[in-house]
Amino acid sequence: MSATAERKKLFVSHKDESIRMFKNPIMDFFSRVHFAVPLLIYIPVILWFGYRAFFVSTLLFWQAALLLGAGVAFWSFTEYILHRFVFHYHPSSEFGKRIHFIAHGVHHDYPNDSMRLVLPPSISVPLAFLFYGLFLWILGGVYAAPFYAGFVLGYLLYDELHYATHHANIQASWFQKLKKHHMKHHYQDPDMGFGVSSNVWDFVFRTRFKS
């Protein structure tokens, strides 16, 4: 089989088109989101928790900065785990297959659908509250603020970089390497290369592309 034929098996359409996923027009409308929406929602969250961490809490500057960096790193790990083990879990039931298609399968079938590249707020906002509650419970309020600011920053970078790998024409070498890595995940082997904002965990867990 030719490389072109093999590539075609991995997606339904390479165009920027958005199929209907729900019969209910309201649900279908909210399954799509413009890439700027996460910026509008989460930049204020990052600024608020960053302000509390650096200007209100009793933490020293270096402590807050270290916790913020740890939050970014933890998001990177979370991104990898979710992408590999949740988004690429293949259930056997018809209901499970439907949920998988809604959550991630549609993106692999229509990888350049510009309206389904960032997480819709209907999913990201409840998860944001869930993770904040978890960090608050484990770390306490003082330490949770900078850690959560870093975690949300990592998520926002992931969301926007994911959109950019499909639709932006950035010539910087670091971006081209990131884009090449993600395109291989789509068009070469969807069971490898799970990192989107970073491929570091693909190195750690041996899911990186060899070339």
Long-range contacts (C-beta under 8 A, 24 or more apart in sequence): 7-187, 7-188, 10-108, 10-186, 10-187, 10-190, 11-108, 11-109, 11-110, 11-111, 11-186, 11-187, 12-109, 12-110, 13-109, 13-110, 13-112, 14-111, 14-112, 15-110, 15-112, 16-112, 16-113, 16-114, 16-167, 17-110, 17-113, 18-110, 18-113, 18-114, 18-115, 18-116, 19-106, 19-110, 19-113, 21-101, 21-102, 21-106, 30-120, 30-122, 31-102, 31-116, 31-120, 32-115, 32-116, 32-120, 33-115, 33-116, 33-118, 33-119, 33-120, 33-121, 34-115, 35-114, 35-117, 35-118, 35-159, 35-160, 35-163, 35-167, 37-118, 37-121, 38-118, 38-119, 38-121, 38-124, 38-156, 38-159, 38-160, 39-156, 39-160, 41-121, 41-124, 41-125, 42-128, 42-152, 42-155, 42-156, 43-156, 45-128, 45-149, 45-152, 46-149, 46-152, 46-153, 46-156, 49-145, 49-146, 49-148, 49-149, 49-152, 50-145, 50-146, 50-149, 52-145, 53-145, 53-146, 53-149, 54-146, 57-142, 57-145, 57-146, 58-142, 59-142, 59-143, 59-146, 63-146, 64-146, 65-146, 67-143, 67-146, 67-147, 67-150, 68-146, 68-147, 68-149, 68-150, 68-153, 69-150, 70-147, 70-150, 71-146, 71-147, 71-148, 71-149, 71-150, 71-151, 71-152, 71-153, 71-154, 72-150, 72-151, 72-153, 72-154, 72-157, 73-150, 73-154, 74-147, 74-150, 74-151, 74-154, 75-150, 75-151, 75-152, 75-153, 75-154, 75-155, 75-158, 76-154, 76-195, 76-197, 76-198, 76-200, 76-201, 77-201, 78-151, 79-154, 79-155, 79-158, 79-195, 79-196, 79-197, 80-194, 80-195, 80-201, 80-202, 80-205, 83-194, 83-195, 83-196, 84-194, 84-205, 84-207, 88-190, 88-191, 88-194, 108-186, 108-190, 111-166, 111-186, 112-166, 112-167, 114-163, 114-166, 114-167, 117-162, 117-163, 117-166, 117-167, 118-159, 118-160, 118-162, 118-163, 119-159, 124-155, 124-159, 128-152, 128-155, 154-197, 157-197, 158-196, 158-197, 161-196, 161-197, 162-196, 162-197, 165-196, 181-208, 181-209, 184-209
